[in-house]
Amino acid sequence: MNEITKRIITSIVLLSILGLTYLYSFIMILSVILISIINWIEFYSLISKIFKKNNKKEKFLRFIIKGFSLGYLLFFSFVIFIIESNYQNLEIFLFFSIAVCIASDMGGLIIGKTIKGKKLTKISPNKTISGSVGSFIFSTTMIPLFKQFLDNNNIYLLILFTLIISLTSQLGDLFISFLKRKAKVKDTGDLLPGHGGFLDRVDGIIFAVPIGLLLFIIS
C-alpha cells in the first residue's frame, strides 16, 4: 500500500469519526480528550529529544515548552467542549474547519505526488510548491458542501477564511516537521502502523481549527 493510499484511508477514517461526533456529542468529547492526551505525549517526546541535555537552560526550556503546549491543548479541548455545549452555529464552523484541514492535507499529498516540481522548503523535503497549491485548491471543495449550513453568505469572505485555515494548517504541519527534524525522527510516534504518530496526522488541525473558529466568531 503506497503513501497516497494510506493517507486517503486515514483521511476517510477521520472524516467518518467527524461525522459520528456531529451525531453524538459524547463521541466528540471523548475524542477530543483522547486526541489531546495522545498529542501531548507525542509532543512531549519530541521536545525531550530536542532538549535532551540536563543543564539548567535546557531543563527550563523543556519545562516552559511542555507547560505551554499542555495549556494550549487543555484550552483547545475546553473551547470545543464549550462550543459543543452552548453554540450550535459554532459547532458547524468547527466541523467545517476540520474538514478544510483534512481536504487541504489530501490535496497537498495528491497534487504534490502527482505534479511534484520545486521543493517548498528545506524543513520538509517532501513538500512541494505544487502540493501547497493543491492544498489550497482542495480546501475550497468543502465550501459547496457546508455553505448551506454556514451563517455567512458572503462567498468571497468564505473563500478567504477557507484559504487562511488551509494556510494555517500547512504552517502547523511545517512546524511539527521542523520539530521532527530537530529531534532527528521521522514520525512523532508509532501509534498508527504505517502512518506514524497521531500528531503526524492532526498537526495542522490543532493549529488551524482555533484560527477558523476565531475568524467565524469575529465575522
Secondary structure, 3 states (H helix, E strand, C coil): CCHHHHHHHHHHHHHHHHHHHHHCHHHHHHHHHHHHHHHHHHHHHHHHHHCCCCCHHHHHHHHHHHHHHHHHHHHHHHHHHHHHHHCHHHHHHHHHHHHHHHHHHHHHHHHHHHHCCCECCCCCCCCEHHHHHHHHHHHCCHHHHHHHHCCCCCHHHHHHHHHHHHHHHHHHHHHHHHHHHHHCCCCCCCCECCCECHHHHHHHHHHHHHHHHHHHHHC
